[in-house]
């Protein structure tokens, strides 16, 4: 709720939009699981928007449309592969 209010108030005030991927996805993972060295290296430039992060997918037969992914399993003995 705090994040929502912050974003709404920032938009209302005309503040530049924050680049969300680094702040909302990468930084929390680094804060929870990153080594002190990783946190020191990456968190300050994420916060200042000096570095940007993104995530890309490309799958055979689906490209970047992850909703169209299909999987299948074939029984081999007692296991599925």
Helices and strands as residue ranges (DSSP letters): H 2-12, H 20-21, I 22-26, H 27-33, H 36-47, G 66-68, E 75-76, E 79-80
